[in-house]
Amino acid sequence: AVPASASAPVSAPARVGAGVVIDSPPGTSRPPFLFSAEDEALLEEVQRGAFLYLWNEASPTTGMTQDRSSSPVVSIAGVGFQLSAIPIGIERGWVSREAGRARAKLIVGSLLANPENRKAGLFYHFLDPQTAGPAVGAYEHTVSTIDSALLFAGVITAGEYFGGDIARSCDSIIADANWRFYVLEHTDKPYEAGFISLGWQPTEKGKPTGDGKLLPYVWADAGDEHRLVTLLASASPNPDFRVKPALYYKLRRQLGDASGGGHKGARGEAHGAANAPSPSDHTVVWFPWSGALFTSFFAHCWINYAAMQPDAPEAFGQTHRASVDWWENSRRMVRMHQDRCAANPKQLPTFGEHAWGLSASDVAKGYAVPGLFPAPIHMPGARAEYDYSTFKVRDDYGDGTVAPYAAGSSIMFDPGAAVAALKYYQSLKAPTGEPLVWRKPDAASRGYGFQDSFNLGTNWVAPDCVAIDQGPMLLAIENARTGRVWKWFEGSDVIGCVYKRLGFLRRPTQTK
């Protein structure tokens, strides 16, 4: 792949604070990219399969896609991807504009029609597909800040694309979200005070909007979910409901070295180590609680970090925070996953040059979140827990299961490696000679492209497709090909305003 339009190389000046700037080497290609005709055909087919899942596996009553193909329960995160997918389907000719508008209107109207599905404007994680109220039988009965953020990203995208009455309904959803309600002010861990809680639970399930309490866990680090939550919390058009922009930059930016072999040590020890690696072109900011690859690309499905210069935490009073180009940061994390899976230290049969990317997915025994971690870099003068976590981690290769969406969604950062992985996954054969993990896109046979995951060591293939895995792959490929989702999302006045509040600066561009 080659860039359709490449940004002019920009070397951001070193800033105070952590004294580290994470930026791309001059000449690094940025999306959108140009692909060969063969690769375009492959990507079109993969996207169409993912779209068909989000379109067909949906409730006729509320229009909302189900969380997974074996269960009708709705995840609002999946609905966020679904609302972003509908404009893609229209632009690519898979559904008519009239059908897409009707579906989006039904979804948004259903969300608004049931006041018991939300608390202080944020939504329960799982909803009933018929009533749009909280799902009674779901394993989690919680108002979720991250799943609401994923929903809101889709709501903003759909509102900007469709305009009119849909936009007015979408604007209402965004305006009613009281993010300040979810800020955890009182905690026995002072370094977590002032951050946004992961969610809220009612005292009684039968009273979903009654009394309850915030979860005692917060978004305190600068992973993709954390940044999406905090950015949208800063974006509220109601000043009484939004958090201050400085909170986005207060998120801990723990430094790590993504080069070399697997990480086996405790990061708390490494921060005090005299021989800790120095910042280099392998330096990354990383999320201390999960090494799953999705924590490096979820926010990028909507936020065009590829077009941004490294940011400036110091301008918002935050020290010991690197200045980061988040697109470059994710590119380095993707490369780390590629290298570790190619090295395959556990000698697991599935991993290899074209089978990489450890991420949350179905596994034979249920659901797993394996992941890989950089080696911690010493941050002089930084305070434990306030500036970095001392939680101890080890690389986790799981049972060798790979989810195609991990490499597929990484196409925004490394298109060549992502396309090679998708071709490899599509070529795999079962003992019968049939495709192992690929199902030809076809609504009648419920063929939706890639099944969720597979394991060559046990010849196991996930029986399901999952909305929050199909969704990001669909959006990421569209951004890599055209940048459309970024354009729709960032066309919103709400997002334009928050970018200004956060001091985001565009990179100079030149057309090649």
N, C-alpha and C positions, 0 to 999 in steps of 0.2 A: 504494500500500500504506500502511496505517496500523498502528501498533503494537498488538498484542494486549495487551501489558503493557509499560508504559514505565517506565524507571528514573527515580526522582526526580533532578533535576539535582544534580550534586555537583561543587563546585569544589575540587579537591585543593589543599592549601596548597603554596606554593613550597618546595622542599627544597634543601638544599645540594648540592654536586656540580656538575653542569653548570649548575644554576640554571634549568633549563628543565622545564616540566611540559606534556606533551602530553595534552590532555583535550578532550572534546567541548564545543561551545557548549551552554548551557542549553537544554533542550527537545528535544535531538536524539533522534529515534526509534531504539530499539534492538530487536533481535529477541527473541522471535519476532514476526512481523508478521501482519496480516490482509490477505488478498488477495481481490479480487473473484471471483465464481464462474467467470468466464471465465478469469482468470489461474490460479485453482486447477486448472482442467481442463488448461490448458497445462502447468503444473508437474507435475501427476500423470503426464502422458504423457511428459514429458522424463525424469522419475525412473524410470518404468517401463521405458523404453528402456534406460537405463543399467543398471538392475538386471538386465534380461534378458541383457545382455552378461555381467555378472559371474556370473550363475547358469548360463547355457547354455554359454558358452565355457570349460568346465572339464573337467578330467580325471576320468573315471569312477573311476579308480584311487585318486587322492589327493584328489579334490574341489576342487583348487585351480584358480583361473581362470588362463587364459593371458595373457601380457603384452600381446599384440596379436592381432587376429583372424587374421592370416596366419601366426602362428607358435605352436606349442604350448608353447614355453619359458615357465616361470613366473617372474614377478618377485615376490619376497616383499612388496614395497611394494603391489603389486596385491592380494595376499592380505590385507593389512591392511585395505584398503578393502572387499574382499569380505566379510571377517568382520564388519565394521561394517554392511554392506549387508543381510546376511541378516535381522537383526531388523527393519529397515525393511520388507523384503519381506513378512515375517510380519504386521506391524502393518497394512500396507496391503492385505493379502489376496491378494498375488500368489503366495504359496506357503503351504502349511499349516505349522503349528507343528511337526508331526512331521517333515515334509520338511526344514525349516530346521534343526531340531536335529540330524537325521541328517547333514546336509551339514557343519555346523559341527564335529560330533564327528569326522567323517572327516578334515577338514582338520587339525584340531589333533592328532589321533592320528597322521596321516601325518608331520607335522613332528617329533613326538617320536620316532617309530619309527626314523628314520635318523640315527644320531649323527654321521655324516660331513657333515651339512649345516650345521654350526655350529662355531665356535671360541670358547671361553670364554663360551658361551651366546648369542652373537650369530650371525646367519645369513648364509650366502652370498646375494648379491644375486639370482642366477638359479639356479633349481632345475629338475631334470628332472621333468616332470609325472607320470611313472610311478613313479619311485623316491623322489622327494623329496630325492634327493642333489644335489650340485652339478651344474649343467648343463654337460656336456662341451663342447658346441659354442657356448656363449654367448660374446659378444665380451668379457665381463668375468668374470674368475674371482677374485672378491674378496668377503670378508666385509665387508658394508657397514653402517656405524653408522646412517646415515639410513634406509636401507631396512629395517633391523631395527627402528628406532624406529617407522616407519609400520606395520610388522607388529605390533609390540607394542601400539600404540594400538588396533588391531583386535582383538587377543587380549584386551586388558582389557575392551573393549566387549562382546565376545561372552561372556566369562566372567561379567560382571555381569548380562547379559541372561538367559542360560540357567541359570546356577547349577549345582548338582549336580556330576556327574562332569566335565562340560565345564569348569566353573569350577575344579575341582581341577587339571585338566590345564593350563588357562591360567595358573593361579597358579604351577605348576611351571616353565613357560616363563619367566615374569617373574622368578621367584626365582633361576633359574640364570644369568641374564645378568650377567656380571662386567664392569661398565662400567669399573672401574679398570684392567683389563687394557688398555683402549684409550686411556688417557691418555698423551699423548706428553710424556714427561718430558725427554728429551734431544734437542735440536735446535740447529742453528747459528743459529737465529733466536730469541733469548731471549724476545721478546715473544709467541711462539707456545707456549712451554713451559707445560705444565699443562692445556692444552686437550685435547679429545677428538679423536682422529684420525678421518679420514673412513673408514678401514677397515684391513684386514689382508689380506696375501697370503701364500699358502704358498710355500715354496721350491720344492716340486715339486707340480704339479697332481695327480699320482697319490696324493699324501698330503695330503688336504685338512685334516687336523687335526694334521699334524706341525709341523715347524719353519717359521718364516716371519718376517715383519716387518710392523710398522705402516707405513701410508702416511705420507709426510712432509708431509701436509696436515692442517689442523685446522679445527674449527668454532670460529672466533674472533669472529664477528660475530653480531648479534642478529637475523638473518633468521629466517623461520618454521622452516626445517629445523634451524637451530642451536638455537633455543629448544626445539623438540620433543625433539631428541636430549638436550640438557642437562637438561631437566626430567625426562625418563624416567630418565636416569642418576642423578639425585638421588632418584628414587623407589624404588630397589631396596629390597625388604624386608630384604635382607642388608646390615648396616652395612659389612661388609668389601668389598662389591661396589659400593657407591654413592659418588658424588662429593659433595663438600661443596656446600651450597646457594649459597655465595658464587660458585661458578663460573658459575652462571646469570647472575648480575649482573656478572660480569667480562667477559662478551661485549661487544665494542665496540659502542657506540651512536653511530654516526656521524650527525651532524645534517645535514639538507639542507632546501632550500626547494623545495616541490613546485609552486609557482606559476609562471606565465610560460611561455615557449617552451621548446624543446628544449635540452638541455644539450650544449654542444659543447666545454667546456673540461676541463682536468685537475683533479681534485679536490685533488691534492696542492698545486697552485699556489693554489687558492682558499682553502685553510686559512690561508695567510699573507697573503691579500689584505686591504688596508685597507678596501676597499669591499664586503666580503662581506656578504650579506644578514643582517639581524637575525632572531632567532627570532620567529615570529608564528603565526597560526592556519593557516599553510601548512607549518609546521615538521614534519618527519618524521624518524624513524630509518630508515636504509636500509642495504641489503646491498651492499657495494662490488664484489662479483664477478659479480652478475647483476641486471639490471633486469627480469627476467621476472616477470609478475604472480603466478605460483604461489608465489613467495617471500614473498608477503603474505597467503596464505590457507591453506596446507597445515595448519599447526598449529591453525588455527581450526576445522577440521573436527571436532576433538575437544575442544579447550580453549575453554571459554566465556569468553573475554576480555571479551565484551560485558557480562558481569555483574560485572566486576572494576573496582575503583578503580585509578588510576595507581599503579604500584609504587614501591618505595623502595630503589634501589641503595645509597644512602648507609648504610642500616641494616645492610648487609652489607659495609661497609668499601670500597665502590667509588665513587670520585670520577670526575668528568667523564663521568657517565652520566645522561642525562635520566630523569626520572620519567615513565613512559609508560603510557597506556591503549592497549594494543595493538590493540584493536578500532578505536578512533579513528585510530590510525596507519595501519591498513590502509584505512580509509574514505578517508583523504586520498590514499593511493597509488592507489586505484581511480579517484578523481576525476582525478588527474594523467594516468592512462592514457586516460581518456575525453577529456579536453581535448586531449591531444596528437594522438590519432587523429582527432578532429574537425577540428583545425587541419590535419592531414595535410601536413606541410611537404615531403614527398617526392612528393606528388600520386600516391600509389599507389591504384589503382582500388578496392581492397577496403575501405579505411578510410573511416569517416564517423561521423556522430552515433550510429548504432546498430550500428556494427561496430568494436569496440575491444577492447583487452586483449591486449598482446603477451606471449606465454608460450611455454614449451617445447612443441613439437608436431612432427608430421610436416610436411614440405614436399616439393615435387616432387623435390628432389635428395637427399632422405633425412630428416634430422632437424635441427632448428635451435632455438636458444634466443635469440631476439631480446629486447630489453628497453629500458626507459626509465629515466632517472636524475634525481633531484633535483639542484639546484645546491648544492654544499657550503656549509655555514655555518661560519664561523670559531668555534672552540671555545677561548676564552682559557685559556692554561695547560695545554692538553692536549698530550700527547706523541705525536709521529708514530709510527705503527705500534702503539704500546701502547694509544692511545685512539681512533685513527682510521687508516685505511689511506691510503697515498699512491699507490695504484694508479690509473692514469689511465683514464678511461672516456669513451665517447661514446654517445649514443643510437643504438640499432640497430633500424631498422624492418624489417630482413630483406628478404625479397622481396615483402612485402605479404600474406603468408599470415596468416589469422586462425583461431584455434581456439575454437569455441563454448564450451568448458568454462571459458575464462578469464572471460568475462562472466557465464556461468552460475553459477560458484562465487562470484562477487562479490555474489551476491544477499544474502549475510549482512551486507553493508555498505551497499549501495545497491539496494534491491529494485526501485524503479521503473525505473532504468536497465537493470538486469539483465533484467527481464521484457521490456522494450522490445527489447533486443538479441535475446533468444531468439525473440520473435515475428518479428523481421526475418529472422533466419537461417532460420527455418522457412518463411518466405514466398518465399525465393529460388527461382527456377526455372532449370532447365537449358534450352538451346536447344530441346529436345524438348518442353518444357512440363512435364516431370516435376520434382518437388522436387530442388533442386540438392544440398543437403547434409543434408537430412532424410530419414530412412527410417522409415516407420511401424513402431512397435514390434510385432514379430511373430517368434516363435521359429522358425517354419517357414521363413521367408524370410531369417532372420538380419538382421532389421531391428531396430536398436538405438538408434533416435532419431538423434542427430547423428553423422555421420562425424567423424573426428578434427579435420579442418581443411579450409580451402578458400581459393582465390585467384581473385578475379573478374578480375584482370588477365590471367590465362592460362586461365581456365575449368577450373582443376585442382581436383579434390576428392580428399582422401585416401581410398585404398581400404580403410583399416583403421579399426577402433576400438581404443583403447588403454586398458588397465585403469586406469593412474594418471591418466588424464584423465576417463574416465567416472566413476570412483570419487569424486573430490572433488566433482564437480558434483552427484552423487546425495546425498552427505552434506550438502553446503552447503545445498541446497534444503530438505532435511528439517529442518535446524536453523533456517532462515529461517521455515519453516512452523510447526514444533512445538517445536524445541529438543530433540528426543528423543535424538539422538546425544550431545549434551552431557550430558544427564541420565544416560544409561547409563554413559558414560565416567567421569563425576565421582562416580557412585555407588560406585565401587570404593574399598575401604579404602586401597589403595596410593596412589591419586590424592588422596584426602582428606588423607592424611598428608603427602604432598609439598607440597600447597598450604599446609599449616601451616608446614612447614619453610621454604618460600619467602616466607612472610609475605603471601600473597595476601589481600586484603580485598574482600569483596563490597560492591557498591553498595546503598544503601538503595533499596527498590523500592516503587512504589505501583501499584495496579491502576486502570486507566481503563476 
